[in-house]
């Protein structure tokens, strides 16, 4: 049997809350980045939350903000949503100085 994340299946089990977690948070973050196609150096503000056997991974790029759900036992992405990052248009498009 081939696993999608072979290194994860060799890791020691830990407990988070009342659920045994096979997947540490950093592996869940890697899974989320891989699923969305975002490189590690492009992601900013990366945070995670844990609830009911799932990690919620939140991060942004220059253009999009992502919300990805990862099953902590399987390492599978079970949901993903994204939306454009809010940009302060006035600061980004200041008129050039006139001499």
C-alpha positions in Angstrom: 0.0 0.0 0.0 1.4 3.4 -1.0 0.7 6.4 1.2 0.4 10.0 -0.1 2.6 11.2 2.9 4.9 8.3 3.8 6.8 10.3 6.3 3.7 11.1 8.2 2.7 7.5 8.7 6.1 6.8 10.4 5.6 9.6 12.9 4.8 8.9 16.6 1.2 9.4 17.5 0.5 12.5 19.6 -2.7 13.7 21.3 -4.4 17.0 20.6 -7.5 17.5 22.6 -9.3 14.2 22.8 -8.3 13.0 19.3 -5.1 11.1 18.4 -3.4 13.1 15.8 -1.2 11.4 13.2 -0.4 14.6 11.4 1.5 17.3 13.1 0.5 20.9 12.3 3.6 21.6 10.1 2.8 18.6 7.9 -0.9 19.8 7.6 0.4 23.2 6.5 2.7 21.5 3.9 -0.3 19.5 2.7 -2.4 22.7 2.4 0.3 24.5 0.5 0.8 21.6 -1.9 -2.9 21.3 -2.5 -3.2 25.0 -3.4 0.0 25.1 -5.4 1.5 27.9 -3.3 5.2 27.8 -2.6 6.4 28.1 1.0 8.2 31.4 0.4 5.0 32.9 -1.2 2.7 32.2 1.8 2.4 34.8 4.5 0.5 35.0 7.8 0.2 31.2 8.1 -1.8 30.1 11.1 -3.7 27.0 12.1 -6.6 26.0 14.3 -7.6 22.5 15.4 -11.2 21.3 16.0 -13.1 18.0 15.6 -10.2 16.1 14.0 -9.4 18.8 11.4 -6.8 21.5 11.0 -8.0 24.8 9.6 -5.0 26.3 7.8 -5.1 30.1 7.0 -2.6 31.9 4.8 -2.3 34.5 2.2 -0.3 35.3 -0.9 0.1 38.7 -2.6 -3.2 38.2 -4.4 -5.3 35.6 -2.5 -6.3 34.6 1.0 -6.7 30.8 1.6 -8.8 28.8 4.1 -7.9 25.1 3.9 -9.2 22.2 6.0 -7.0 19.1 6.5 -8.0 15.8 8.1 -5.5 15.3 11.0 -5.6 11.5 10.6 -5.3 11.1 6.9 -3.5 14.3 5.8 -6.1 14.8 3.1 -7.5 18.2 2.2 -11.2 18.1 2.8 -12.1 21.7 1.9 -10.5 24.8 0.4 -11.8 28.3 -0.2 -10.0 31.4 -1.3 -10.8 35.0 -2.0 -8.9 38.1 -3.2 -6.8 39.9 -0.7 -8.2 43.3 0.2 -5.8 46.0 -1.1 -5.9 49.6 -0.1 -6.2 50.9 -3.7 -5.3 54.5 -2.7 -2.0 53.5 -1.3 -1.1 51.2 -4.2 -2.0 53.7 -6.9 -0.8 57.1 -5.6 -0.4 59.6 -8.4 3.1 60.3 -9.5 4.7 63.5 -8.1 4.6 66.4 -10.6 7.6 68.7 -10.9 
